[in-house]
């Protein structure tokens, strides 16, 4: 089942679509920024905390963490409204 949300990132309304989970069962999302789309996934670090990773770069950035937090907030709000 596909899920889509909109987030406000730096004053821009950005569409985020949930993708099927990865082979490692990680949540994945395609983020449609004005500069182009990219895929974020949530990976657990060695302490079990979820980190937002740019799938192509295979590492997290300040931007991926900020967008990930906005996605979590949007999805949480969506679940509360059901």
DODO-196546 format. One line per 3 residues: number of its first residue (from 0); their letters; for each residue x, z, y of C-alpha. Coordinates in Angstrom, 3 decimals. Layout:
BEGIN
NUM = A = X:Z:Y ~ ...
//
This chain:
BEGIN
0 = XXX = 0.000:0.000:0.000 ~ 1.468:-1.066:3.346 ~ 1.394:1.289:6.306
3 = XXX = 2.061:0.340:9.918 ~ 2.445:2.571:12.979 ~ 3.427:2.088:16.600
6 = XXX = 5.994:4.301:18.306 ~ 7.105:4.525:21.921 ~ 10.876:4.053:21.933
9 = XXX = 12.545:4.085:25.355 ~ 9.361:2.919:27.062 ~ 8.700:0.071:24.615
12 = XXX = 5.845:0.028:22.096 ~ 7.528:-0.692:18.752 ~ 5.805:-1.595:15.482
15 = XXX = 7.110:0.077:12.325 ~ 6.014:-1.066:8.863 ~ 6.486:0.910:5.673
18 = XXX = 8.197:-1.043:2.888 ~ 8.202:-0.396:-0.847 ~ 10.589:2.394:-1.827
21 = XXX = 14.132:1.478:-2.797 ~ 15.458:1.618:-6.354 ~ 16.738:5.103:-5.473
24 = XXX = 13.187:6.100:-4.422 ~ 14.115:6.234:-0.712 ~ 11.454:5.645:1.932
27 = XXX = 12.104:2.393:3.826 ~ 10.723:1.033:7.089 ~ 11.175:-2.190:9.053
30 = XXX = 11.461:-1.450:12.772 ~ 10.561:-4.291:15.162 ~ 12.602:-3.605:18.310
33 = XXX = 12.620:-6.142:21.164 ~ 16.277:-6.955:20.308 ~ 15.355:-7.672:16.676
36 = XXX = 14.086:-6.094:13.481 ~ 16.082:-3.866:11.164 ~ 15.431:-1.637:8.162
39 = XXX = 15.721:2.138:8.222 ~ 15.698:4.278:5.112 ~ 15.676:8.020:4.574
42 = XXX = 18.546:9.270:2.414 ~ 19.188:12.850:1.402 ~ 22.597:14.214:2.343
45 = XXX = 24.580:16.582:0.116 ~ 22.580:19.548:1.454 ~ 19.210:17.914:0.724
48 = XXX = 18.339:17.084:4.333 ~ 16.857:13.658:5.052 ~ 19.007:11.357:7.201
51 = XXX = 17.783:8.114:8.776 ~ 20.160:5.299:7.829 ~ 20.351:1.695:9.041
54 = XXX = 20.153:-0.071:5.675 ~ 22.419:-2.986:6.653 ~ 25.125:-0.799:8.240
57 = XXX = 24.720:1.873:5.520 ~ 25.168:4.730:7.998 ~ 23.158:6.729:10.476
60 = XXX = 23.414:6.459:14.255 ~ 21.944:8.404:17.158 ~ 19.438:5.542:17.561
63 = XXX = 18.405:5.551:13.894 ~ 17.942:9.339:14.002 ~ 15.832:9.135:17.163
66 = XXX = 13.661:6.331:15.784 ~ 13.335:8.173:12.457 ~ 12.064:11.298:14.229
69 = XXX = 9.479:9.180:16.082 ~ 8.366:7.588:12.791 ~ 7.970:11.015:11.162
72 = XXX = 5.882:12.216:14.134 ~ 3.692:9.095:14.053 ~ 3.125:9.326:10.298
75 = XXX = 2.358:13.030:10.551 ~ -0.274:12.324:13.217 ~ -1.761:9.582:11.064
78 = XXX = -2.154:11.929:8.082 ~ -3.771:14.603:10.264 ~ -6.390:12.138:11.506
81 = X = -7.557:11.109:8.011
//
